[in-house]
Amino acid sequence: MVEGKQLIMLPGPTNVPDRVINAMTRPIINHRGPEFRELYDNLLEKLKYAFQTENDVFVLTSSGTGAVECAIGNIVSPGDKIAVPVNGVFSQRLKEKIEVFGGVPIEIPIEWGKAASPEQIAGAVAEQEVKAIAVVYNETSTGATMRGLDEVGKIAAEHDLLFIVDAISILGGDELPVDRWNIDICITGSQKCLACPPGLSMISVSDRAWEVIERTKSRTYYFNLLKIREFHERKETPFTPALPLWFALDEALSMLMEEGLEARIKRHERCARAFYGAIKELGLELFADERWLSNTVIAVKNPQGIADKDIRAIMREKYGVVIAGGMGKLKGAMFRIGNMGVVSEREVAATMSALRGALSELGYFK
Ligand SMILES: Cc1ncc(COP(=O)(O)O)c(C=O)c1O
C-alpha cells in the first residue's frame, strides 16, 4: 500500500490542488454579513465566466443531483411533457426526476455508449407537444458525450421550448458556451472539471426559464428558485451555505481564470487523446462509440477473463491510483478513468503505468 496521497482518477470527485484545500481553512464568516456579500459577488462573476453566460447563476449547497432536481422541480407542472434522451445511468435518473415531479418524460431511447443526435431530438419534439428538452451532455456512466448541442439549442428556440443541460461531468472540460448554445438551464457540480471538493452544485437560469419558473408552483422547498433569487438580490442564500466549500470554489474558479477556460478545455482534450491512444495501444476496447468519445470520462471494457475489480484493486493498492468501475447494468463490465480537473500528462502517465502493471500482474500480456 502506498503511503500518502492517492491519485484520484475517478470521474469525480477529482484531485483537488492544495491551494483549494487550504482555502477551506479560512475562518468562518457571517453568511449574512459584508464579507459573504463580497465573496458572493466575486464568486458569481467567476462562475459566469466558467458558464460563458450573462444569465443568473446560483450556487447550491448540494451535490449535482440537487441542482438537477432544482431545475426540474421549478419548471415541471404535473402533466408537462419533457423530451429526454436516455443513454445511461444519469440520463435515466434525469428521466426519473421528471416523473417524481409529475412530468411525463418523452424518452428518446439510445443505445448505451452512443448519444442522441439533434435530428433524433427534433423528431421527438415534432411528434409531441413538449415543454422542454432535457439532456445529459456527458453520460458519465458510459463515457459518451452528446454532440451538436448548438443545434439542439436552435431546435428549442424554434419551438419555444426550454433547453436544460446536465453538464455535471463536463463543464470546464469541453466546449460549453451556455448563451451561444441557447441553454436555458445549465447545471454543474464542484467535484469534477472545476477541481473543487464535492458538495456544491451550480445552476444557470435564463430569462426564458424565469418566465416558466414564475408560472410554475415550485414543488420543492429547499430548491425553490424564486426564493433563491429573492435572497440573491441581497447577495445571500435562503439557507446556510457550506462556507468552507464556497471558499474552495472561489479559489478553484480563480485557478480556472488564471489558466483560462480555453486552455483548460484544450488540456482536457490533449490528455483524453493521450489516454485513448495509450489504451488502444494496449489492445483494450473502449465502451463508447468513436463518434461520441468523451474528453472527461474514459470508459474501457474489461479485457476477456479479467475483472475490473482486480485491476482497480492492484492499481489502488500497489500504485496508489484510484479509478472507477461500471455503474448500473455496466457494473462488472468496464472500468472508468476520470480525465478531469487538474489532470495533465503526468497523471495520464502515472495512471497508464499503473494500468499496465495491473494488467501484467493479471496475465493480460501472456
Ligand atoms: C452526468 C451526471 N449527472 C448527475 C450526477 C450526480 O451528481 P452528484 O453525485 O454530485 O449528485 C453525476 C455524478 O457523477 C453525473 O456525472
Ligand as a Chemical Component Dictionary entry (heavy atoms), coordinates in Angstrom:
data_LIG
# 
_chem_comp.id                   LIG 
_chem_comp.type                 NON-POLYMER 
_chem_comp.pdbx_formal_charge   0 
_chem_comp.three_letter_code    LIG 
# 
loop_
_chem_comp_atom.comp_id 
_chem_comp_atom.atom_id 
_chem_comp_atom.alt_atom_id 
_chem_comp_atom.type_symbol 
_chem_comp_atom.charge 
_chem_comp_atom.model_Cartn_x 
_chem_comp_atom.model_Cartn_y 
_chem_comp_atom.model_Cartn_z 
_chem_comp_atom.pdbx_ordinal 
LIG C1 C1 C 0 -23.850 13.483 -15.603 1  
LIG C2 C2 C 0 -24.083 13.443 -14.133 2  
LIG N1 N1 N 0 -25.272 13.834 -13.635 3  
LIG C3 C3 C 0 -25.530 13.806 -12.325 4  
LIG C4 C4 C 0 -24.580 13.378 -11.421 5  
LIG C5 C5 C 0 -24.905 13.348 -9.968  6  
LIG O1 O1 O 0 -24.058 14.211 -9.281  7  
LIG P1 P1 P 0 -23.806 14.043 -7.707  8  
LIG O2 O2 O 0 -23.254 12.687 -7.488  9  
LIG O3 O3 O 0 -22.830 15.160 -7.451  10 
LIG O4 O4 O 0 -25.106 14.261 -7.034  11 
LIG C6 C6 C 0 -23.338 12.944 -11.874 12 
LIG C7 C7 C 0 -22.327 12.421 -10.948 13 
LIG O5 O5 O 0 -21.360 11.790 -11.320 14 
LIG C8 C8 C 0 -23.078 12.979 -13.264 15 
LIG O6 O6 O 0 -21.895 12.586 -13.740 16 
# 
loop_
_chem_comp_bond.comp_id 
_chem_comp_bond.atom_id_1 
_chem_comp_bond.atom_id_2 
_chem_comp_bond.value_order 
_chem_comp_bond.pdbx_ordinal 
LIG C1 C2 SING 1  
LIG C2 N1 SING 2  
LIG C2 C8 DOUB 3  
LIG N1 C3 DOUB 4  
LIG C3 C4 SING 5  
LIG C4 C5 SING 6  
LIG C4 C6 DOUB 7  
LIG C5 O1 SING 8  
LIG O1 P1 SING 9  
LIG P1 O2 DOUB 10 
LIG P1 O3 SING 11 
LIG P1 O4 SING 12 
LIG C6 C7 SING 13 
LIG C6 C8 SING 14 
LIG C7 O5 DOUB 15 
LIG C8 O6 SING 16 
# 
